[in-house]
Amino acid sequence: MPFTSGMVSIDVQGGFGANGSSLMVGYSASQPWDRGETNINLVNIWTKIHNNHAFKWGADIRRLRDDLTQGQTFSPRGLFRFGSGTTSISGAKTSIANNFAAFLLDTPTEVGRDIAPNPGSWRETELFFFGQDTWHVTNKLTVDAGLRWEFYLPPTPTHPGAWSNYDPTNNTLVQAGISGNPLNLGRETYLHYFAPRFGLAYRLNEQTVLRSAFGISYAPFTNNQYAFNYPLRSNQDSSQANGNALPVLQGGPANMATGIPAAPVIAVLPAGLVAARPGESYTVVDKHFQQPYVESWNLCHSARAAQELCPGGRLRLAITV
């Protein structure tokens, strides 16, 4: 298939790569890189001025769509890595091994390939609503008060089986949307993301204004390290076990002459579970995850009443939770 076509990578370690790369032949493990992002935003803001009040309210509705197809570990075309292990003399007091000799003898120390990666997809809907009042209490005092409510629906992949969440209690990976498993991994939906805003501005005289403010801001979840686990992302990998042994894949020695065998069939257990592979690292998505937030306080003064910010004295504190 086009995504896995191209030249295999050959990594002769010890400085044989070109232009600072460790590869003598081939392409970066992260190539090809196929990504598509589409964000759909619907925003509407209203303003109403009444006496000494300026009211604002509105909504921001977002639909996030992100798809990424990318190998990362060895590349979909495969990698043959040649170190010194296969040409070393077992038990020798000095090493006379040679990496390039291992390449000429076709005795790699590691062989691997990313198995045709599936798209790591992300679909999420976010809704934000706010109301605000700017109240000119007197000619000297202005009060700003507002409240923002944020609603995050748990994200989902584009289709069942495109995500898996590691369950450390039984060492399995739970496939999203398979055999009744929730497509959103069973994450809780919370309604308490309220973000107040409050500010004061007091003009002491024509040259000096005191300002103070408080606010809470929520941080959306980053999707770079979400539930893109095995078997969505998988690879074949074998390193030499010991001494001068060749790497072994599918029960036989792995080298350029024999090539990389076909990927084994991934067994799906009942309830849409997949057994975790030894030695692998997986991401666990907390079903009770809540959006982090930052609390900020600001107290400052400006030398001129016309300035909006405070380049002079300022006291600022931010706490992330």
C-alpha positions as CSV (number, residue, x, y, z in Angstrom):
1,M,0.0,0.0,0.0
2,P,1.2,3.6,-0.6
3,F,1.7,4.3,3.1
4,T,4.2,1.5,3.6
5,S,5.9,1.7,0.2
6,G,9.4,2.9,-0.2
7,M,13.0,2.0,0.8
8,V,13.7,0.2,4.1
9,S,15.8,2.2,6.6
10,I,19.4,1.0,7.3
11,D,21.0,2.4,10.4
12,V,24.7,1.6,10.7
13,Q,25.6,3.0,14.1
14,G,28.8,4.7,15.0
15,G,28.6,7.8,12.8
16,F,27.9,6.3,9.4
17,G,24.7,8.4,8.8
18,A,24.6,11.3,6.5
19,N,24.1,15.0,7.5
20,G,24.0,14.2,11.2
21,S,21.3,11.5,10.8
22,S,21.8,8.1,12.3
23,L,20.4,6.5,9.1
24,M,22.7,5.5,6.3
25,V,19.8,4.7,4.0
26,G,16.1,5.5,4.3
27,Y,13.8,8.1,5.8
28,S,12.8,9.4,9.2
29,A,10.6,7.0,11.2
30,S,7.9,9.6,11.4
31,Q,7.5,9.8,7.6
32,P,5.1,9.7,5.9
33,W,3.1,12.1,8.1
34,D,-0.5,12.6,7.1
35,R,-2.6,15.0,9.2
36,G,-5.9,16.7,8.7
37,E,-7.4,19.2,11.2
38,T,-10.8,20.9,10.9
39,N,-12.3,23.1,13.6
40,I,-15.8,24.4,13.1
41,N,-16.6,27.4,15.3
42,L,-20.0,29.2,15.8
43,V,-19.6,32.4,17.7
44,N,-22.2,35.0,18.6
45,I,-21.7,38.0,21.0
46,W,-24.4,40.5,21.9
47,T,-24.0,43.9,23.6
48,K,-26.6,46.0,25.4
49,I,-25.9,49.4,26.9
50,H,-28.4,50.5,29.6
51,N,-27.8,53.7,31.7
52,N,-24.4,53.2,33.2
53,H,-24.2,49.5,32.5
54,A,-22.7,47.7,29.4
55,F,-24.0,44.2,29.2
56,K,-22.4,41.5,27.0
57,W,-23.3,37.9,26.5
58,G,-22.7,35.3,24.0
59,A,-21.8,31.7,23.0
60,D,-18.9,29.9,21.4
61,I,-19.6,26.4,20.0
62,R,-16.7,24.4,18.7
63,R,-16.5,21.1,16.8
64,L,-12.9,19.7,16.7
65,R,-11.8,17.2,14.1
66,D,-8.3,15.9,14.1
67,D,-6.8,12.9,12.2
68,L,-3.2,11.8,12.3
69,T,-1.6,8.8,10.5
70,Q,2.0,8.4,11.4
71,G,4.5,5.8,12.3
72,Q,7.0,6.8,14.8
73,T,9.1,4.0,16.2
74,F,10.7,2.2,13.1
75,S,8.6,3.5,10.2
76,P,6.1,1.4,8.2
77,R,8.8,0.4,5.7
78,G,10.9,-1.2,8.4
79,L,14.4,-0.7,9.9
80,F,17.5,-2.7,10.1
81,R,19.9,-1.5,12.8
82,F,23.6,-2.6,12.8
83,G,25.5,-2.2,16.0
84,S,28.6,-3.9,17.3
85,G,27.0,-6.8,19.2
86,T,26.9,-9.3,16.4
87,T,30.6,-9.0,15.4
88,S,31.9,-8.9,19.0
89,I,34.0,-11.7,20.5
90,S,32.2,-13.1,23.5
91,G,34.4,-12.9,26.7
92,A,37.1,-10.8,25.0
93,K,38.8,-8.2,27.3
94,T,38.9,-5.7,24.4
95,S,36.3,-5.0,21.8
96,I,37.2,-5.4,18.1
97,A,33.7,-5.3,16.9
98,N,32.8,-3.2,13.9
99,N,29.3,-1.8,13.0
100,F,30.0,-1.5,9.3
101,A,31.3,-5.1,9.3
102,A,27.9,-6.2,10.8
103,F,26.2,-4.4,7.9
104,L,28.4,-6.1,5.3
105,L,27.7,-9.5,6.9
106,D,24.0,-8.8,7.2
107,T,24.0,-9.4,11.0
108,P,21.7,-6.7,12.4
109,T,21.4,-6.1,16.2
110,E,17.8,-4.9,15.9
111,V,15.0,-5.2,13.3
112,G,11.6,-3.5,13.5
113,R,8.7,-2.2,11.6
114,D,5.6,-0.1,12.4
115,I,2.6,-2.1,11.4
116,A,0.4,-0.1,9.0
117,P,-0.7,2.6,11.4
118,N,-4.4,3.4,11.6
119,P,-5.4,7.1,11.8
120,G,-5.3,8.5,15.3
121,S,-8.6,10.4,15.2
122,W,-10.2,12.9,17.6
123,R,-13.7,14.2,17.6
124,E,-14.9,16.6,20.4
125,T,-17.6,19.2,20.9
126,E,-17.1,22.1,23.3
127,L,-19.6,24.7,24.3
128,F,-18.9,28.0,26.0
129,F,-21.4,30.6,27.3
130,F,-20.7,33.9,29.1
131,G,-22.4,37.0,30.5
132,Q,-20.7,40.2,31.6
133,D,-21.6,43.6,33.1
134,T,-19.3,46.6,33.0
135,W,-20.8,49.0,35.5
136,H,-19.6,52.6,35.7
137,V,-20.6,53.1,39.4
138,T,-19.2,56.7,39.5
139,N,-16.9,58.8,37.4
140,K,-14.0,57.3,39.3
141,L,-15.1,53.7,39.9
142,T,-15.8,51.0,37.3
143,V,-16.7,47.4,38.2
144,D,-16.5,44.5,35.8
145,A,-18.3,41.2,36.7
146,G,-18.8,38.2,34.5
147,L,-19.3,34.5,34.5
148,R,-18.3,31.9,31.8
149,W,-19.6,28.4,31.7
150,E,-17.6,25.7,29.8
151,F,-19.0,22.4,28.8
152,Y,-16.7,19.6,27.4
153,L,-18.3,16.5,25.9
154,P,-15.8,13.5,26.3
155,P,-14.0,13.1,22.9
156,T,-14.5,10.0,20.7
157,P,-12.6,8.5,17.8
158,T,-14.1,8.3,14.3
159,H,-15.0,4.7,14.5
160,P,-15.1,1.7,17.0
161,G,-11.7,0.2,17.7
162,A,-9.8,3.3,16.9
163,W,-8.9,3.9,20.6
164,S,-7.8,1.6,23.4
165,N,-7.5,2.4,27.1
166,Y,-5.0,0.4,29.2
167,D,-6.6,-1.3,32.2
168,P,-3.8,-2.1,34.7
169,T,-6.0,-4.3,36.9
170,N,-6.0,-7.1,34.3
171,N,-3.2,-6.0,32.0
172,T,-5.5,-5.6,29.0
173,L,-6.4,-2.9,26.5
174,V,-10.1,-2.0,26.3
175,Q,-11.1,-1.1,22.7
176,A,-13.5,1.8,22.4
177,G,-16.8,1.0,20.9
178,I,-16.2,-2.7,20.6
179,S,-18.4,-5.3,22.3
180,G,-20.4,-2.7,24.2
181,N,-17.5,-0.7,25.4
182,P,-18.3,3.1,25.4
183,L,-16.9,4.9,22.3
184,N,-15.8,7.7,24.6
185,L,-13.9,5.3,26.9
186,G,-16.6,5.8,29.6
187,R,-15.3,9.2,30.7
188,E,-17.5,11.2,33.0
189,T,-19.2,14.4,31.8
190,Y,-19.0,17.3,34.3
191,L,-21.2,20.5,34.4
192,H,-19.3,22.5,37.0
193,Y,-16.8,24.3,34.9
194,F,-17.7,27.9,35.9
195,A,-15.1,30.6,35.4
196,P,-15.9,33.9,37.1
197,R,-14.3,37.2,36.2
198,F,-14.2,40.2,38.4
199,G,-12.4,43.5,38.1
200,L,-12.2,47.0,39.7
201,A,-10.7,50.2,38.3
202,Y,-10.5,53.3,40.5
203,R,-9.2,56.7,39.3
204,L,-7.4,58.4,42.1
205,N,-6.7,61.5,40.0
206,E,-6.1,62.4,36.4
207,Q,-2.7,60.7,36.4
208,T,-3.2,57.6,38.5
209,V,-5.5,54.6,38.2
210,L,-5.6,51.6,40.5
211,R,-6.7,48.3,38.9
212,S,-7.4,44.9,40.4
213,A,-8.8,41.7,38.9
214,F,-9.5,38.0,39.6
215,G,-10.4,35.3,37.1
216,I,-10.4,31.5,36.5
217,S,-9.5,30.0,33.2
218,Y,-9.8,26.3,32.2
219,A,-7.3,24.5,30.0
220,P,-8.6,22.1,27.3
221,F,-7.2,18.5,27.2
222,T,-4.3,18.0,24.8
223,N,-4.8,15.0,22.5
224,N,-1.2,14.2,21.6
225,Q,-0.9,11.4,24.1
226,Y,-4.5,10.1,24.4
227,A,-5.8,6.6,23.8
228,F,-3.6,5.9,20.7
229,N,-2.4,2.6,22.1
230,Y,-1.9,-0.9,20.8
231,P,-3.4,-2.3,18.6
232,L,-4.2,1.0,17.0
233,R,-0.4,1.7,17.0
234,S,1.7,-1.4,16.9
235,N,5.1,-2.6,15.7
236,Q,7.2,-5.7,15.2
237,D,10.5,-5.4,17.1
238,S,13.4,-7.8,17.9
239,S,16.8,-7.1,19.3
240,Q,19.6,-9.7,19.7
241,A,19.1,-11.6,22.9
242,N,22.7,-12.1,23.8
243,G,26.2,-12.6,22.5
244,N,26.3,-12.8,18.7
245,A,22.8,-14.0,18.2
246,L,20.6,-12.5,15.5
247,P,17.3,-10.8,16.3
248,V,14.4,-13.3,16.0
249,L,11.0,-12.4,14.5
250,Q,8.1,-14.9,14.1
251,G,10.4,-17.8,15.3
252,G,13.2,-17.2,12.8
253,P,16.3,-15.0,12.5
254,A,15.7,-11.6,11.1
255,N,18.1,-10.0,8.6
256,M,17.9,-8.3,5.2
257,A,18.1,-11.6,3.4
258,T,15.0,-13.0,5.0
259,G,13.2,-9.7,5.4
260,I,10.6,-8.8,7.9
261,P,7.8,-11.4,8.1
262,A,4.1,-10.6,7.9
263,A,2.6,-9.1,11.1
264,P,0.9,-11.6,13.4
265,V,-2.9,-11.5,13.7
266,I,-3.9,-9.5,16.8
267,A,-6.2,-11.7,19.0
268,V,-9.3,-9.9,20.3
269,L,-10.5,-11.3,23.6
270,P,-14.2,-11.3,24.7
271,A,-15.6,-7.9,25.7
272,G,-13.4,-6.2,23.1
273,L,-10.2,-6.6,25.1
274,V,-6.7,-7.1,23.7
275,A,-3.9,-8.6,25.8
276,A,-1.1,-6.2,26.5
277,R,2.3,-7.0,25.2
278,P,5.2,-7.4,27.6
279,G,7.7,-4.5,27.7
280,E,5.4,-2.0,26.1
281,S,4.3,1.4,27.6
282,Y,0.6,2.4,27.4
283,T,-1.4,5.5,28.1
284,V,-4.2,5.3,30.7
285,V,-7.1,7.7,30.3
286,D,-8.7,8.6,33.6
287,K,-12.4,8.1,33.4
288,H,-12.8,10.8,36.1
289,F,-10.5,13.3,34.4
290,Q,-11.5,16.9,35.1
291,Q,-10.3,20.0,33.2
292,P,-7.4,21.8,34.9
293,Y,-7.8,25.5,35.7
294,V,-5.7,28.5,36.5
295,E,-6.7,31.1,39.2
296,S,-5.2,34.6,38.6
297,W,-5.1,37.7,40.7
298,N,-3.8,41.1,39.5
299,L,-3.2,44.4,41.4
300,C,-1.5,47.3,39.6
301,H,-1.5,51.0,39.0
302,S,-0.9,53.0,35.8
303,A,0.6,56.4,35.5
304,R,-1.9,57.6,33.0
305,A,-5.7,57.2,33.2
306,A,-5.8,56.3,29.5
307,Q,-3.6,53.2,29.8
308,E,-5.4,49.9,29.7
309,L,-2.5,47.8,31.1
310,C,-0.1,48.6,34.0
311,P,3.5,48.9,32.9
312,G,4.4,50.3,36.2
313,G,3.9,48.6,39.6
314,R,2.2,45.3,39.4
315,L,1.4,42.3,41.7
316,R,0.4,39.2,39.9
317,L,-0.2,35.7,41.1
318,A,-1.4,32.6,39.2
319,I,-2.2,29.2,40.6
320,T,-2.7,26.1,38.4
321,V,-5.0,23.3,39.7
